């Protein structure tokens, strides 16, 4: 029996968020409209999201011996995430992210890895016990590729479902790809990996199929922001477009991670991929109604209520 439902190998990013009416032009100093600090990073966001969906969750990663690091440990532990495999780096600070949020909720983000960049394959090997004792492993590309590769390889030696969020997107080692069961790119990442245009709705199924075939995936889920998601389940020879939910969006930072964490939790609970995506789609939508990243993830009951409301006409999906 697995000790954990979900293990996340991922980054810790203290988000220093500025709001502005628009993005600054090159060389321009622009007055902002707001500022806030949030805890984030794709790894932390996904771990919190999975835990709030009821999954027994652990996280593996590296933080600094600083105030930001302490804040992360307190947040994760308050949500029941096991932090026993989080390494404290003595000289590098905890990672920071610098999102710029626009009035429509859209965002651009600069990340500075700091301690995240110090995690090694040896650190991952030291956490082999938790990686192989989980039902689902979720990995992103904000950490050194050697660490991600080691985690996925270890998971492949056990009966662990592996999920990869290919962000930040870039060239992917074919060996790493061979360890991935389910790939979850957003539209920008999917376009970069395939050379096809996700803005063209007719191309989205072809993009999912191309990725699934080239990576030999069990499943591919292309997240499309306000347009929902596209699911390809090769194991069941099934494809479906999942429509977005209509919500009052204020901040899209962390929405993709809320989606992925929820997806991992549902798959760990035995859900079929399409059902896991439907619930994850609701979780991602709800996260956009709250400012911030990690703390914007909804709990399972709230996501189920939105999903059930859409099914009964109480929460109509976006066109």
Secondary structure, DSSP 8 states (H G I E B T S, - for coil): --SEEEEEE---EEEEEEE-SS---TT-----SEEEEEEE-HHHHHHHHHHHTT--EEEEEEEESSHHHHHHHHHHHHTT-EEEEEEEESSS--EEEEEEE-TTS-EEEEEE-GGGGG--HHHHHHTHHHHTTEEEEEEESSS-HHHHHHHHHHHHTTT-EEEEE--S-----HHHHTT-SEE--BHHHHHHHHS--TTSHHHHHHHHHHHHHHHT-SEEEEE-GGG-EEEEEGGGTEEEEE--B----S--TTHHHHHHHHHHHHHHTT--HHHHHHHHHHHHHHHTTSSSSGGG---HHHHHHHHHHHHTTSS-B--
